Structures are given as C-alpha cells and as structure tokens.
C-alpha cells in the first residue's frame, strides 16, 4: 500500500530564521554566488584567495545561524568527491613525478595531490557561497523578488509550480511501482528484460502527468494568467538603496574581473 | 537589467504547464526506475519530451530550470550542470524539428546526437570545475582509463560518453514512444505533435 505523503513544507533546503542573511534581498545573495564563481575561475589564482573566501563564507554562515546545516551538507556532498579526487589524482594524475609515499608497487604523488586539493578548495568556495543563498532564502521570497523586479510571471510560475508538484509525483511513483510489481513486472531478469521493463513503468507516469498538465493549463487560463496589464503581489520583499548599491557594485566587479581575464 | 525577450509571455499556458510537469518528471522518474537497477537515470526525460512537443527554446528552458531547482532542493552541485541540461533540451527540440523523432530508429539516432552534444558541454565543466571527478560511480571509468595511460581530458571524454550513451538513447526512445501514445485530446492541444511524429 502506498504510504501517505508526509507533509513536506520542507521540500527545499531552506532553514527558517530571522538573521540579516535571511532578510537580505535574494538577488544580492545570487549575485554573491556569481561573484564568488567569477573570482575563483577568472580572478586571481592561488589558495590564499580560496581560503579567504571559504573563511568569509563560514563567518557569514555563523552569523546567519546556518553553520551546522552548511557543515553537514558540505560533508555529505564533498566527502565522496574528496575521497575519489585525492586517490584518483594522487595515484594516477598524468603529471605525477614526485613520490610522497608508496604502498608496495603503488605510488602516491605530490603533483596529483596538490591538483586535487586545489580543485576541492575552488569547489568549496563556490559551494559555500551558494549554500548561503539556498539555506537563507525562502523559495517564495525568490519568486516574489523575481516578479517584483518586473520579470514575467511565467518564470515565477515555472520556479514555484514544480516544488508543489513534486510530492504529488512521488506518491504516484509509489503507486505505479506497486501496481507493476503486483502484475508481475520482471525487475530481476537479464539486462534486456529489465530494459524493456522501463516502458511499462515510465509510460503511465508521463502520460498521467501530461493529462493532468492539460487540466492545469486550463486552470491557468481561466485565472487570467496570461492577461496583460500590471499584477499585484501578496508578498513584498524588502529592498534598500544600500542593497541596490551593493548589487550594482557586485555586478561591476564581475564585469571588471571578466574583462581583466580576457585581456590578461 | 535587461530581460530575455524569449520569456516575455511567448509561451502559451499549455506550454507553461507542460514545462512545469516536465521539470518534475526530470526530478522524479529516476526514482521510479531505480528498482530495475539499470545504469539509466532518465533525468532528462521531461527535457527531451518538451523539446519534441514545444520546441528547442522551451526544451532548453526546461533543462536549465530543472538543474537550478535541483540546486535549491538537494545540492547546489547540480546547478553547475545546468548548461548541460539546457543543451540537451535545445538539441532534442532541433532533432524533432528536422524529423529525427519520426521512427524508432531515428529516435535512437537522436539519442546519439544528444549524447555527443551532452559531452561537448559536460566535459569542460567536469574538467575545469571538478578536476574530472564528480564523486559518482562514473569516476571508476575515469580511474580505469587514467590507469591505462590516457590523459585527464581523454579519460573524462570517455567517461561522459560511456556513462551517458545508454541513458540518453533510452530516454530518446521512451520520449518517442510516449509522444506516439499521447491521447488525441492532449495531442491536439500541443501543435507540434503531428509534425514531430508523422
């Protein structure tokens, strides 16, 4: 029997809070991710920059009250990556010359190790910056900010509607799995049989979704979604001249860094 | 700041609802087929469907938004691959426009074309952002080819190709069979169905 769907008010990684990071305009946090990425991949190279950015992001996470959550997610997503990265590059990187230590005939090299650490630091800097956004921005705030900035409501719809549809889809998936198993779907046979089993599993899910899609589109139409003229919003996002100035500063820094990269 | 012209309510409400559902299908279908234990994740089934049913721009938007939302829901690492997902949608839309989803065999060819373009975008991201390693099972292929003496670039190209080939061909085939099986009533609302399949 399919399990009743848990109330998933927590479909995203957002953590409720009242810190300055939560109150910051969503676009500022988004531009900060972009700025970090541009500094890392187009700006000055070297580990001091990366370590500085990671520390800065860590301090911001602390003051925003999301440090433990960010720490946990970092471990979860970077631990497998770190293990693969250091072993594969340490043992197998093409530029390997200097041996750090050996297990019998296996040699672990310095060049691969340095390369791996460098990639991990860069990733860490960008990932921590994006975690500040993901943990401290309610999806509804992002969507309201998008429509308040004058972007078309269709974009806001496309960002919000999937978040609401996802739990429904998970329920349907469990129903289909149970139904196809009980009518004897072969999920243990050889490769070709399992490949053919894809079709009875996926087709009902997609066709069901497409039929429901039709109903949703009618619902959009009768609510005047594509109607011309200004629309009003229930949720307003606080913005200030200071924040706007910060946005433009980050924007020009990004442009400058990119231009600097091109002419270097 | 300038707003992309293509977003200015160019999409009908059918296309909008279609994209929204396709994004959810991208995210959820992998879980449905996980019980078959195949090296297939179907995370672009919705993207390719929209490409066929609503054209390259809508398809590209579906892929892009899927990975950006994935970044919000599970881990921001997924957002780094958003350009890859976007290209898959654009290419699927172009394949459908030039009649490459008309028969089962043509759909397989579309799958191959999508795999090639997927690699063109995914390889640089994997190489420069992730040093060739993403912490998934596919890393074993990279390690194996590196051990055989290939350089990192060659290894990553081989990894991206082999780990995506079956998935993309299977996705293209599924998308083709689904578009064929669409109920007449739904097909009539999506103007491109007829031109893509007959």
Contacts between the chains, C-beta under 8 A, distances in Angstrom:
chain1	res1	chain2	res2	distance
A	11	B	73	6.4
A	12	B	72	4.9
A	12	B	73	5.3
A	13	B	72	6.6
A	13	B	73	6.9
A	13	B	74	7.6
A	41	B	128	7.3
A	41	B	129	7.6
A	73	B	75	6.9
A	76	B	75	7.8
A	77	B	75	4.7
A	77	B	77	5.8
A	77	B	135	7.6
A	78	B	135	7.7
A	80	B	135	3.9
A	80	B	136	7.8
A	81	B	130	7.6
A	81	B	133	6.5
A	81	B	134	6.8
A	81	B	135	3.4
A	82	B	135	7.9
A	83	B	135	7.8
A	84	B	133	4.8
A	84	B	135	5.4
A	84	B	139	4.6
A	84	B	143	7.8
A	85	B	131	6.1
A	85	B	133	4.6
A	85	B	135	7.7
A	87	B	143	8.0
A	88	B	132	7.9
A	88	B	133	5.9
A	88	B	139	6.6
A	88	B	142	6.6
A	88	B	143	4.8
A	88	B	146	6.6
A	89	B	131	6.7
A	89	B	133	7.5
A	92	B	143	6.3
A	92	B	146	4.0
A	92	B	147	5.7
A	93	B	146	7.6
A	93	B	152	7.3
A	94	B	146	7.5
A	94	B	151	4.7
A	94	B	152	6.1
A	115	B	131	6.4
A	116	B	131	6.5
A	118	B	131	7.9
A	119	B	129	7.9
A	119	B	130	6.6
A	119	B	131	3.5
A	119	B	133	7.9
A	122	B	129	7.5
A	123	B	129	6.8
A	123	B	130	6.9
A	126	B	80	7.9
A	127	B	76	5.8
A	127	B	77	7.0
A	130	B	71	6.9
A	130	B	76	3.8
A	130	B	79	7.0
A	131	B	76	6.5
A	134	B	71	6.9
A	134	B	72	5.8
A	134	B	76	6.0
A	139	B	72	6.4
A	150	B	3	7.1
A	151	B	3	6.0
A	151	B	7	7.2
A	152	B	3	7.5
A	152	B	7	5.0
A	152	B	8	5.7
A	152	B	9	5.6
A	154	B	7	6.5
A	154	B	9	6.0
A	154	B	11	5.8
A	154	B	16	5.5
A	155	B	7	5.7
A	157	B	16	6.1
A	157	B	20	6.9
A	158	B	16	6.7
A	158	B	19	5.7
A	158	B	20	5.9
A	158	B	23	7.2
A	158	B	61	7.4
A	158	B	65	5.6
A	159	B	65	6.7
A	159	B	68	8.0
A	159	B	69	6.7
A	161	B	17	7.9
A	161	B	20	4.1
A	162	B	20	5.6
A	162	B	23	4.2
A	162	B	24	4.9
A	162	B	27	7.3
A	162	B	65	7.7
A	162	B	69	5.8
A	163	B	69	7.1
A	163	B	73	7.6
A	165	B	20	6.6
A	165	B	21	6.8
A	165	B	24	4.5
A	166	B	24	5.5
A	166	B	27	6.3
A	166	B	28	6.7
A	166	B	73	7.8
A	169	B	24	5.0
A	169	B	25	7.4
A	169	B	27	7.8
A	169	B	28	4.4
A	170	B	28	6.3
A	170	B	31	7.3
A	173	B	28	5.9
A	173	B	31	5.9
A	173	B	32	4.6
A	176	B	32	6.5
A	177	B	32	6.6
A	177	B	35	6.3
A	181	B	35	7.9
A	187	B	35	5.1
A	187	B	36	5.4
A	187	B	37	7.7
A	191	B	38	7.6
A	194	B	36	4.6
A	194	B	37	7.1
A	194	B	38	5.6
A	195	B	36	8.0
A	195	B	38	6.5
A	195	B	170	7.1
A	197	B	36	5.6
A	198	B	33	5.9
A	198	B	36	6.7
A	198	B	38	7.3
A	198	B	40	7.1
A	198	B	170	6.4
A	198	B	174	6.5
A	199	B	174	6.9
A	199	B	177	6.3
A	201	B	32	5.7
A	201	B	33	5.7
A	201	B	36	7.3
A	202	B	29	6.2
A	202	B	32	6.7
A	202	B	33	6.7
A	202	B	42	6.9
A	202	B	45	6.9
A	202	B	174	5.3
A	202	B	178	7.5
A	203	B	174	7.6
A	203	B	177	6.8
A	203	B	178	5.9
A	203	B	181	6.4
A	205	B	25	7.2
A	205	B	28	7.8
A	205	B	29	6.6
A	205	B	32	6.0
A	206	B	25	6.2
A	206	B	29	7.8
A	206	B	45	7.0
A	206	B	49	7.0
A	206	B	174	7.9
A	206	B	178	5.0
A	207	B	178	6.6
A	207	B	181	6.5
A	207	B	182	7.2
A	207	B	183	7.5
A	209	B	21	4.7
A	209	B	24	7.3
A	209	B	25	5.9
A	210	B	18	7.6
A	210	B	21	7.0
A	210	B	178	7.9
A	210	B	182	6.7
A	210	B	186	5.5
A	211	B	183	6.9
A	211	B	186	6.1
A	212	B	21	7.1
A	213	B	14	7.7
A	213	B	17	4.7
A	213	B	18	5.4
A	213	B	20	7.6
A	213	B	21	4.5
A	213	B	186	7.9
A	214	B	14	7.3
A	214	B	17	7.5
A	214	B	185	7.5
A	214	B	186	5.5
A	214	B	189	6.1
A	216	B	17	4.3
A	216	B	20	7.4
A	216	B	21	7.6
A	217	B	12	7.8
A	217	B	13	4.6
A	217	B	14	4.4
A	217	B	16	7.1
A	217	B	17	3.9
A	217	B	18	7.6
A	217	B	189	7.5
A	220	B	13	4.0
A	220	B	16	6.5
A	220	B	17	6.3
A	221	B	13	4.9
A	225	B	13	5.7
A	225	B	16	7.7
A	226	B	9	5.7
A	226	B	12	7.5
A	226	B	13	5.9
